[in-house]
Amino acid sequence: YLDDKRELLASPYKLGPISLPPLPYLAPLLLLWALAIVLFVVQKDLGSALLFFGIFLAMLYVASGRPFYVIGGLGLFFAAAYSLNSLLASQFTHIQKRVDIWLNPWPVGSNEGYQIVQSLFALASGGVLGSGIGFGSPGYIPAVQTDMIIAAIGEELGLAGTLAVIALFMLLVYRGYHIALLARTGYEQLLAVGLTTILGLQTLIIIGGAIKMIPLTGITLPFISYGGSSLITNFVIVGLLLRISANVKRET
């Protein structure tokens, strides 16, 4: 859809100071926003909803070249999430707890905030070079093999090892977007952008949560966290990117 309507999305009409695409083509975009909100309500997980909606916004920006769509989309998403959280507070208590723990985990460090506190202790004890592989104590961190795997890496490989892992993810994302730039068709370009954004945004959300940059969510770290379905999905993503890259080489 974004490839077919690229020109229309890139040349919107003016509604006062606001630029909008023609109204008939705005409906599918609002539908994706509504689906992200439904995902937030059903799963009660802001991280997953933000991941899927962020992928869509990245593809929309590439298709239109207009940052207004990204800013407006994020504004609508967070406004709806905040409103639902306020109106249905009894159903989203755990989300409010995650935000409170993110703001100040230390008063509840022995119960609700235990996971993030232990993650911060592990990262701090790792220092620059870490304790060495097998010489740390990651078992003290709940769900360390999934949500908090970066804390185990930070403890045993230190800041140097953690930055090396982040650098590898940055290189992977860079190569994915480079493939998108070289894609022979608009569809392949948008597909490559969407697939690469999955890996990049997923990595940003889970590492950001583990180091207390953003509230913690239950998203896996690609290729590293424990989980068979996650691992298979990420390898499929890389396979599709390699296929798009092969098509580029075949054309050249």
C-alpha positions in Angstrom: 0.0 0.0 0.0 2.7 2.5 0.9 4.6 1.7 -2.3 1.4 2.1 -4.4 0.4 5.4 -2.8 3.9 6.9 -2.3 3.3 9.9 -4.5 0.0 10.8 -2.8 1.5 10.4 0.7 4.4 12.6 -0.3 2.3 15.5 -1.7 -0.5 16.1 0.9 -3.0 18.9 0.9 -2.9 21.8 3.4 -5.4 22.0 6.3 -4.4 25.3 7.8 -0.8 24.9 9.1 -1.2 21.1 9.0 -0.3 18.9 6.0 -2.4 15.8 5.5 -2.6 13.1 2.8 -5.9 13.0 0.9 -8.6 11.7 3.3 -9.4 8.4 1.5 -5.7 7.4 1.8 -5.5 8.5 5.4 -8.0 5.8 6.6 -5.6 2.8 6.3 -2.9 4.8 8.2 -5.4 5.4 11.0 -6.3 1.7 10.9 -2.7 0.7 11.7 -2.8 3.2 14.6 -6.0 1.6 15.9 -4.5 -1.9 15.6 -1.5 -0.8 17.7 -3.9 0.5 20.3 -5.9 -2.7 20.3 -2.7 -4.7 20.7 -1.9 -2.5 23.7 -5.3 -3.1 25.3 -5.3 -6.9 24.6 -1.8 -7.7 25.6 -1.5 -4.8 28.2 2.1 -4.3 26.9 3.2 -0.9 25.8 6.5 -2.2 24.5 5.1 -4.6 21.9 2.5 -2.1 20.7 5.2 0.5 20.3 7.4 -1.9 18.5 4.9 -2.7 15.8 3.7 0.9 15.4 7.3 2.1 15.3 8.0 -0.3 12.4 5.0 1.1 10.5 6.0 4.7 11.2 9.5 4.0 9.9 8.1 2.6 6.6 5.7 5.5 6.4 8.5 8.0 6.7 10.5 6.3 4.0 7.5 6.2 1.7 6.5 9.8 2.2 9.7 11.6 3.3 7.6 13.7 5.7 8.6 13.7 9.4 5.2 15.1 10.3 3.7 11.6 10.0 6.2 10.2 12.5 5.7 13.0 15.0 1.9 13.0 14.6 1.7 9.2 14.8 3.8 9.0 18.0 1.7 11.8 19.5 -1.6 10.0 18.7 -0.2 6.7 20.0 1.0 8.0 23.3 -2.1 10.2 23.8 -4.3 7.1 23.2 -2.1 5.0 25.5 -2.2 7.6 28.3 -6.0 8.1 28.0 -6.6 4.3 28.1 -4.3 3.9 31.0 -6.2 6.7 32.9 -9.7 5.5 32.0 -9.0 1.8 32.6 -6.5 2.2 35.4 -7.7 -1.0 37.2 -6.8 -3.1 34.1 -3.4 -1.5 33.6 -2.0 -1.5 37.1 1.1 -3.4 36.1 2.0 -0.8 33.5 1.8 1.9 36.1 3.9 -0.2 38.4 6.6 -0.6 35.7 6.6 3.2 35.2 6.9 3.8 39.0 9.7 1.2 39.2 11.5 2.8 36.3 11.4 6.2 38.0 12.6 4.9 41.3 13.2 1.2 41.8 15.2 1.4 45.1 12.4 1.6 47.6 10.9 -1.6 46.2 14.3 -3.2 45.4 13.5 -6.3 47.4 10.2 -7.1 45.6 8.7 -5.4 42.5 12.0 -3.6 41.6 14.2 -6.6 42.3 14.8 -7.4 38.6 16.0 -3.9 37.5 18.0 -3.3 40.7 19.9 -6.6 40.2 20.4 -5.7 36.6 22.0 -2.4 37.5 24.1 -4.1 40.2 25.4 -6.6 37.6 26.2 -3.9 35.1 28.1 -1.9 37.7 30.0 -4.9 39.1 31.2 -5.8 35.6 33.2 -2.6 35.3 35.1 -2.0 32.1 36.4 -5.5 31.3 34.0 -7.7 33.3 34.4 -10.6 35.7 35.1 -13.1 32.8 32.9 -15.6 31.1 31.4 -18.0 33.7 32.7 -16.0 36.7 29.7 -13.7 37.1 26.5 -14.4 39.1 23.7 -13.7 36.5 21.5 -16.2 38.2 20.5 -13.5 40.8 18.6 -11.6 38.0 15.1 -12.9 37.3 14.5 -13.9 33.7 18.1 -13.1 32.9 18.1 -15.5 29.9 15.4 -13.5 28.2 14.6 -9.9 29.4 18.0 -9.2 31.1 20.5 -11.0 29.0 22.4 -7.7 28.3 23.0 -7.4 32.1 24.7 -10.9 32.2 26.8 -9.8 29.3 27.7 -6.5 31.1 28.7 -8.4 34.2 30.9 -11.0 32.6 32.3 -9.0 29.6 32.1 -5.5 31.1 31.5 -2.3 29.4 33.8 -3.2 26.6 31.9 -6.4 25.8 28.5 -4.7 26.1 29.6 -1.9 23.6 31.0 -4.6 21.3 27.5 -6.3 21.2 25.8 -3.0 20.7 28.3 -2.2 17.9 27.4 -5.5 16.1 23.7 -4.6 16.3 24.5 -1.1 14.9 26.4 -2.7 12.1 23.6 -5.1 11.3 21.1 -2.2 11.2 23.4 -0.2 9.1 23.7 -3.0 6.6 20.0 -3.5 6.5 19.3 0.1 5.7 22.1 0.1 3.1 20.3 -2.9 1.4 17.1 -0.8 1.5 19.0 2.1 -0.3 20.1 -0.2 -3.0 16.8 -2.1 -3.4 15.7 -2.3 -7.0 12.0 -1.7 -6.3 10.0 0.5 -3.9 8.4 -2.5 -2.4 11.7 -4.2 -1.7 13.0 -0.9 -0.2 10.1 -0.6 2.2 10.3 -4.3 3.1 14.0 -3.9 3.9 13.3 -0.8 6.0 10.6 -2.6 7.9 12.6 -5.7 8.6 15.7 -3.8 9.7 13.6 -1.6 11.9 12.3 -4.7 13.7 15.8 -5.6 14.7 16.9 -2.1 15.6 13.9 -1.0 17.5 13.6 -4.3 19.4 17.3 -4.0 20.4 16.8 -0.4 21.5 13.7 -1.2 23.6 15.1 -4.1 25.5 18.6 -2.7 26.2 17.0 0.6 27.1 14.8 -1.2 29.7 17.7 -3.2 31.1 19.8 -0.1 31.7 16.8 1.9 33.1 16.7 4.3 30.2 13.0 3.5 29.5 10.5 1.3 31.4 11.3 -2.4 31.1 9.2 -4.5 28.6 9.3 -8.2 27.9 10.9 -8.0 24.5 13.8 -10.3 23.6 17.2 -9.2 22.4 17.6 -10.5 18.8 19.9 -13.6 18.4 21.0 -13.5 22.1 17.9 -13.9 24.3 16.6 -17.4 25.0 13.6 -18.3 22.8 13.1 -20.6 19.8 10.4 -18.6 18.0 12.3 -15.4 18.4 15.5 -16.9 17.1 13.7 -18.4 14.1 11.9 -15.1 13.3 15.1 -13.1 13.4 16.9 -15.5 11.1 13.9 -15.3 8.7 14.3 -11.5 8.8 18.0 -11.8 7.9 17.2 -14.3 5.2 14.8 -11.9 3.6 17.3 -9.1 3.7 19.9 -11.3 2.1 17.4 -12.2 -0.6 16.8 -8.5 -1.3 20.5 -7.9 -1.4 21.0 -10.8 -3.8 18.4 -9.3 -6.2 20.4 -6.0 -6.1 23.6 -7.9 -7.0 21.8 -9.8 -9.8 20.7 -6.6 -11.4 24.2 -5.0 -11.2 
